[in-house]
């Protein structure tokens, strides 16, 4: 994906305004490449939004108090930051926002809890970021799934969701890693296949696609990988903030 050039100093990249500007610039290309009907999700009054995924979405949320619109239930990651922006910036809509990411999850574990943690919540907008554990746990010998397993399970999960929630709008986020910490050459080129599968799932299900890997590939031009995710997988506050801004811009919210 070709990203338009922009000018912003490395010193300024840690600022919230700069992060928002960087995310906005990166997202312009994303929105331009999507079909017109997928460029934006229009929020409506009393919409329900659900963030789903693994530890990157979980971000230390309080699972004993899964109350919508409360910070402790959002965790400290991109989902909390994006939700906070929506709840404050569009308070007149009376949005209900949930985070049900769980650390360590792979696609089949989403499926195991899908009735409770998705279908029963009846989201109008469903955002899913999943995939890094599907490869990581394989690399460390804790899982024998393949990219084919990931894609098959993901497509089955989406089909199940479509049938139960035919009016729900979907956002599929690209799994990502940065080359530092736990991430080394052993991850590649296999990891890129997971990214491609996530894009395929989005395309086949009419979902907005949020290319987080492309975003971070550009972000490392302004600060080193560890600035955005110390272990190469879990975003720092700077990485999470950039993700939140980019998610909002890419989804058109």
Buried (B, 14 or more C-beta within 10 A) or exposed (E): EEBEEEEBEEEEBBEEEBBBBBBBBBBBBBBEEBEEEBBBBEBEEEBBBBBBBBBBBBBEBEBEEBEBBBEBBBBBBBBBBBBBBBBEEBEEBEBBBBBBBBBEBBBBBBBEEBEEBBBEBBBBBBBBBBBBBBBBBBBEEEBEBBBEBBBBBBBEBBEBBBEBBEEBBBBBBBBBBBBBBBBEEEBEEEBEBBBEBBBBBBEEBEBBBBBBBBBBBBBBEBBEBBBBBBBBBBBBEBBBBBBBBBBBBBBBB
